[in-house]
């Protein structure tokens, strides 16, 4: 159900996306009216959260059913402490992915707006729609005399125009629910050190889903369904050496290590030092010894000295059995996302970097090895066009079938033939959004009501 305005984008970005979704190949395949309908549905569904929460279970540490029962117990305790009535928690195993649990999201709910308003950043507002409380750094504006214990309405600033510390805001904003202030206004805005911790505890969110803050941290990991699918498509096996080129924050890295039974080596690279610390913390929390994280630019990860024998990067060519290139991208598939202030130049800046990373990935992959390329965006330039370019640039690469394949096929527009498009996996929530009935079984909804995402699997011949 559409209750929010379409995602707020710069006009030039909207026009660019429209040209992508109404390209000539798509118009020939489905007609102008259907193509335009899909594009407008995409803009609407991006501003809304999926109808479920996806949790990856640490099945290398405990059986799925045991984790499901323990999670139900923890969430029941959490919900009963914030509600007088007995709460039942629905947690279902995914029918095709053995380490995934799915929980329905309740919403949009009829919540009455209050006169006392708190304004938060768009990113913070999106997190609230997926079950989070409001942490103090996300608060931009609040009533002049707000005290801990006050009941307030929370609004998300769509265009990034609210000045930090504002006492009122008339710009473009969207209501996301009501909460109780945990801090005085002065604690949030008038201290030398930035305030930390929960600033507003959400008690009446517009979309209700459980908060996973501190819940079974070694057994459950919040992750979007397509991101879990990537690890399975890569197909890691015990004893292999695997490279995750752009690894932070480490969700996919740890999943790969878990799928291998922690036997082998998973090398994780990222350019930002504190992100590497986060990967190591996640691996430690999940009791994974096979993860080796290094702060390094993956475009330079191939050594010019084939005889080099070092544990860390750069690595000799053909050092890895499998490579995951979950590439930096424009992120236009993320949901909920109510607004982006990026320019068209910024949106289009990722393709050259992705190709540099591709060059390194192919060189680092052994013959007979598997390369998986993925993004969380919806453009052709970063997805199907990159596949067409890779197949043309690297004759040693061939597309492979994916398992599981629960998304749609690739999108027309990059000149790929139908048999190659069928081998790609594009998660396209706009294809079924507002058609997937709330009465449909949750697993059926879960496979289509996802973030926008793309996966391609290659074999190096």
N, C-alpha and C positions, 0 to 999 in steps of 0.2 A: 504494500500500500504506500503510495507516494504522499508523504506529509511534509517533506523538506523541499525547498527550491532545488533546481538542478545545480550541479557543481558550479561554483563561481570561477570562471577562467577569464584570462585576458581575451578580448575579441579575436585577436590574431591567432591565439591557440585554439579557440573554438572553431574558427574557419579552417585551420590546418587539420584538425581532427575530422571535421566534416568531409574534407577532401579525401581523407584516408578511408572513411567508412562509406563514401559514395564514389569510390574509384570505378573506372570503366568495367573491370572484370566483375566486380560485385553487382553493378547495375545490370550487366548482361545476364548474370546468374539469377538474381532475385527481383529485379525491376526497381525503378526509382522510388516508388511509394514504400515498399518494404524496407529498402536500404535506409531511407530517411527515418522511417519509424524506428528501426533498430538503433540508429544514431541518437535519437532523442531519448529512447529508453536507456541507453548507456549513460547519458548525462544525468538522468534522474536516478538510476540505481547506484551510481558511484557515490552519491551523497547519503545513501542509506546503508546501515549495517546489514551483513548477511543474517539470515533467520536462525542461525545456530552458532554455537561456539565449538571449535575443533580443538581437541587436546591430544597430543602425542604421548602415549604411555611408554614408560621405560620397561618394555617387556624383556629386556636383557637382565633386569633385576628382580622382576616378579611377574607371575602370570597376569594376563589382561583382566580376568574376572576378579582376581584379588584386588588389583588396582582400582577397578570399577567400584567395588564394594567399599573400599577405604575412602575413595573420593566422595561417594554418596554420603558416607558418614560425616566427613569433614564439612561438606557443603550444607548438610542438614543442620549441623551445629551452628554454622555461620548464619544461616537464614533464620533459625529459631531465635538467635540472640538479637536479631534486628526486627523480629516480628512476633506478635503474641500468639499467632496461630501455628499449628503443626504444618510443616511444609514438606511436600513430597518433591524429590529431586529425580528428574528423568535423565538417565545417562545411558546411551545406546552404543553398542559396538558398531563400527562401520562394517557393512556386509562384505566388502572386498579388500579392505586394508587392515591387516591384523593387529596393528599397533595404534589404532585411532579410536577415540571415544568422541561422541558428539552429544551436545546438550542444546535443547531448544532455547531460543531467545524469545522472551515475552514482550511483544510490543508491535506497533506503538500503543502505549497505554494512555487512558484519559487522565492527564495530570493538570491540575489548575495552576496557572501562573500567579506568582505573588508580586506585591509591589516592590519588594526589596530585591534588587538585581545584582548579581556578580557576573562579570564578563571574563571569559577565559580565552586563550589562544585556540586557533582552529585545530591544532594537533591535540591539545588537551580535550577539546570538545569531542573529537572523534574517539578518543580513548574512553570517555564517559559513556558514549553510545555502545561501547563493547564491554561495559561492566566495571570500569575503573572508577575510583573516587577521584576528586580533584586535588592534585598535589600543589603545594603552595607556589612553586615556580611558574605554574601554568596560569595563575590568576593575574589578570591585567587591571581590572577595576573592581571596586566594591563600594557599597554605601559608606558615607562619611563616618558614621558612628557604629560600624559593624563590630559586634562583640562575639566571642566564642559562645555557642549555644543558640545564636540567631538562626531562624529558618529563612533560607534565601532561594530565589530562583537562579539557575545557572544558564547563561547564554554564551554561545560560541561566536566569536568575532570572525566573520567570513572573509574579510578583505585585509586583515592585519592592520587596521587603522586605529585601534583603541590605544591610547597613550597609557603606559604603565603608571598605575597610581590614580587613574581617573576615578571620580566619584559618580559620574554618569556617562552614558555613551549612547548616541543617537544613530550610529552607523548601521551597516547591514549586519544583522545578528540573528541567530536562531536559538530557540528555546530547547534545552536538552534534559531538563528535569529540575527537581528541588532537592536541596540538601541542607545539612546543619553545619554552620561554621565551627571549625575546630580551633580557630585562632582569631584574635582581635585583628582589626585592620592594621593597627600600629605594628603588630608582630610581623605581618606580611610585608609591609612597605617601608617601615621607618626604623629599620635596624641596619647596622654596619654589615653584618653577615647576611647573605641571602637566606630567607626562611626555607626550611626543609620539612618534609613530612606531609601528612594529609591536611589540606587547608579547608576543604569542604567534604564532609562525608555524605555521599548521595543516599537519600532515603526514599525518594520518589523519582527514579530515573524514567525517562520516556521509554527507553528499552531496558528491560530488566534481564540481566544475565549475571551469574555469580562472579564475585571478585576472587581471583586466584592468588592474590597477594599473600605469600607465605604458606600456601596450601600444598602440602606434599611435594616440596621442591625437587626431590630426587626422583620422584615417580611420575609426575605429570609436567608437561611442557606445553604452554600455549603456542600453537603454530597454525597458520592458515593451511587448509587442506591441500591446495596445490603445492605448497612448500614441502609437505610430507610426501606427496606423490613423487617429487623430484628424487628423493633418496631411494625410493623403490625402483624408479626407472633407471637410475645409475646402476643398480644391481650389484653392490659391492659383495665380495666373497672373502671369507676368512683367509688371512695370510697375504692379501694383496697390499700394494702400496698405492695410495690414492691421494690426489691433490685436490684441495678445495681452494680455488684461486682468489676469491673475494669473499672471505669466510665470515666476517663479523655479522651478527653477534654470536655466531657459532651454533645456531639451531640445526642447520643442515649438517655441519661438521660432526656434531655429536650424534646425530641420527645415523650417519654413515658408519661411525665407529660402533654404534649399537647393533646395526644390521650385520656387521662383520663379527659379532660376538666379541668385540674388543681384541680380535686377533689379527695382527697386521700393523700397518702404519697409516694414519691419516694426517697428512701435512696440511696445515691451515695457514694461509697467508692473508695479511691485510696491511694496508699502508699506515694505519693509525694505531699508535702505541697503546692507548687505553682500551681500544677495542680488542687488542690481543689479550690484554689482562682479563677482559670479560669472557673471551673464549676459554681461557685456561680455567677460570672460575666455574664456568658451566660444565666443562669436562670433569673437573674435580667433584663437583656436586653430583654428577651422574655416574661417578666411579668409573670413568673411562681413562685407561692408561695409554691407549694407542694414539691419542691426539698429540701432535707436535705443532705448536703454534709459533709463527715467526712474524715479526714486523718487517714487511718487505713489499716492494712494488712488483706485482706479478707480471707487468709488461717487461720487466728486466730479469725474469726468473730463470732464463735459459743461460747456462754458462758457455762461454766461448772455448773453454778447456774441457774436452770430452773426458779427460782422465781425472778430472777433479773429484776428490773423495772427501766431501764434507757433509756433515749431517744437515746443515741448513742451506738456504738458497744463496747464490743461484745454483741450479741443478744441471747436470749433463743432459743432453737431449735423450729422449726415450727413457726417462727415469720412472714413469708411472704407468700402472696397469689401467687406471681410470682417472679421468679428470672431470671435475665439476666446475663449469664456468657459469656461476650465478651472477650475471654481469651487473655492474652499476647501470642504472637506467633512469628514465624520466619518472618512473613510479606512478604512471597514470592509471594503473589498475587497482590501486589501493582503495579499500572501502572500510568504513565510511570516510569520504574525503569531501568536505563541503566547499573547499576553496583552495586554489593555488594561485600565487602571485607571480609565478614564473613567466618569463618572456618566451616567445617562440624560439629565440636563439638558445636559451637555456634548455628548452625541451629537446631541441635538435642537436645538442652538443655531445650526445653520448655515443653516436654511431662510430666515430673514428676511434675512440677509446676501446669500444667493444671489439673492433677489428684488430687492434694491437694485441689485446688480450687473447684473441682467437689465434693469432700467429704464434704466440708463446705456447698456448695450450696444445696445438697440433705438434709443435716441435718436442714438447715434453712428454707426449703420449707414445707409449710403445706401439709397435706394429701389432695389429690384432686387438688393440685397446679400445675402450669406449670413452667418448667425450659427450657430456650432456651440457647443453647450453640452455639457460633459462633467464627470464626477466619477469618483473611484476608490472609490466606496462602493456598498452593496447595498440601502440603504433605499428605500422608495417615496417618502417625503417629500422626498428630495433628488433624485429622478430622475423617475419617471413623473408624480408629483403636480406637480412643477415644470413639466413639459411641459403638463399639463392647465391649470394656472394661467396659463401664458404664452399659450396659445392663446385663453383666455377674456379675458385682460387686454389683449392686443395683437391686435386684429382684423387688423392688417396682416401678421401672421406666419402662415405655413403650413408644415407639415412636408414635408420633401423626402426622396426616396430617398437612401441612402448607398452610396458606392462607395469601397473594397471593403466588403461587408457579410459579415463572417465570424463575428460573434457571433450570439447568439440574438436573438429579437424581444423587445420590451418585456414587462414583467411585468404581469399583470392586478392590479387593485386600486385603480386611480386613476380608473376610469370611462371610460377611453379605449376607443374601438371597435377591433375586430380590425385594420381596415385601417390605423389609426394606429399600433397596437402593432407592426405589421410594418415600419413605416418607422423605428422606433427600433432601436438596437443595444445590447443588454445582454450583456456577457460574464459568463456564469454557469457557473463551473467545476464547481459542484455537480451540474449536469445530466449530466455525463459522467464525473465523478471516480470512479476505481476500476473504470470500465467500459472506459476507453481502454486497451487492451492495450499492454504494453511492446513487443510485436512489431509493432504498427501503425506505418506509416511516420511518421517524426518530424513532417513538416508537418501530417499529420492530427491528431496529438496537440497540436501547437502552437496550432492555432486554437481548441481547447476548453479546454486545461489552462492557463488564463491567471489573472491577478489578476481580481478582480471589478471591473467597469468599466461605464460607461454613456455613450452618445453620442446626442445628438439634433441634427438639422440643420434649420434654418429658412430660409425665404426671406422677405424683407421686400417685400411686394407694393406 
